[in-house]
């Protein structure tokens, strides 16, 4: 004769009869992470299908940019692939762990965005300090000519100076990042940028005379 325990409804999936849907979902995520840690790409694909849209929606809210959200989501699953063996079920659920990775990458992207804006603002201040007089209400063609002169002056700089200026002010790289990328001492990079700015100042003054 069946007991009341035996008569409980068994739900598909092999879990305990009273297991909540959330617990079953977490258990499946954990199973897939175990497969990923073992190097199974099919487990990664399955986890991506299960959780990709949720993580993507979080990233869109954080970054307010769909293209960046897609890039960061791809980076998130790359990190999941690389770090699955470090997942500790005793510390967090699989979903919380993945959200933590995604959030960290999104914050890095936001910080990088802020730094690019700050360095671009610094570039604009440098250009403003070139003492080029602007005529109030100047026609658009005159502004275009000045922009073209800036581009020409930048392109006419020695390659090393021009490259350093573009990385620093147009791409937002720090002096340290440029030095590391080109394999040159930090002092050399700072000197190149300083000489480049002086040459740019002279070229623009000559253009405006």
C-alpha positions, -999 to +999 in steps of 0.1 A: +000+000+000+014+034-010+021+059+017+012+096+013+049+102+006+047+077-023+015+093-037+031+128-042+033+139-077+067+133-094+076+161-117+098+154-148+135+162-143+145+137-117+145+162-088+129+157-054+091+157-055+088+190-036+116+208-054+107+244-063+111+254-100+138+279-090+158+251-073+154+228-103+166+256-125+197+263-103+204+226-102+204+224-140+226+255-142+251+239-118+251+207-138+259+226-170+287+245-152+302+212-142+301+202-178+317+235-189+345+230-162+351+196-178+356+213-212+322+205-228+313+232-254+277+218-257+272+226-220+283+261-226+259+265-256+230+251-235+238+275-207+239+304-231+205+295-245+191+292-210+205+324-195+217+346-223+186+367-227+183+374-190+220+385-188+216+405-219+186+424-205+207+433-174+236+445-195+213+467-217+199+483-186+234+490-173+251+501-205+221+516-224+238+505-256+227+473-273+260+468-293+281+471-261+257+449-242+261+422-269+299+425-267+299+423-229+275+393-229+299+375-252+328+384-229+307+371-200+303+337-215+340+336-224+347+342-187+322+315-177+340+290-199+374+300-184+363+302-148+336+275-145+360+253-125+362+280-099+324+281-093+316+274-056+279+264-051+284+270-014+288+307-020+262+316-046+237+302-071+250+297-107+229+326-119+241+349-092+277+339-101+272+347-138+254+380-130+284+390-109+308+383-138+285+402-162+281+431-139+319+434-133+326+434-170+299+460-176+313+483-148+347+480-165+332+491-198+315+520-181+347+531-164+365+528-198+338+549-214+342+576-187+380+576-191+376+580-229+353+609-223+376+625-198+407+622-221+387+635-251+377+665-230+414+669-221+422+669-258+396+695-264+411+717-237+445+713-252+432+724-286+414+753-269+447+763-253+464+765-287+454+802-287+436+800-320+413+830-321+377+822-331+356+848-348+321+849-332+296+835-356+322+821-379+308+804-409+307+766-410+332+765-438+358+782-416+352+757-388+356+729-414+389+744-425+401+745-390+391+709-384+409+699-416+440+719-405+440+699-372+438+666-390+465+676-415+488+689-387+483+656-368+490+635-399+521+656-406+537+649-372+564+623-370+548+588-369+557+581-333+544+614-320+512+613-341+505+577-330+510+585-293+487+616-296+459+596-313+461+568-287+461+593-258+434+617-269+413+600-295+412+565-281+415+574-244+446+553-235+466+563-205+503+571-209+511+538-191+489+518-215+506+534-245+541+527-230+532+490-224+516+486-259+546+500-278+573+487-254+588+521-247+596+538-213+569+559-198+591+590-200+596+586-237+558+584-243+552+615-223+579+634-241+565+623-275+530+636-265+544+668-253+565+674-284+535+664-306+512+690-288+538+717-293+541+709-330+504+708-333+501+742-316+527+757-340+510+742-371+476+756-361+490+791-353+507+791-387+474+782-403+456+810-386+481+837-393 
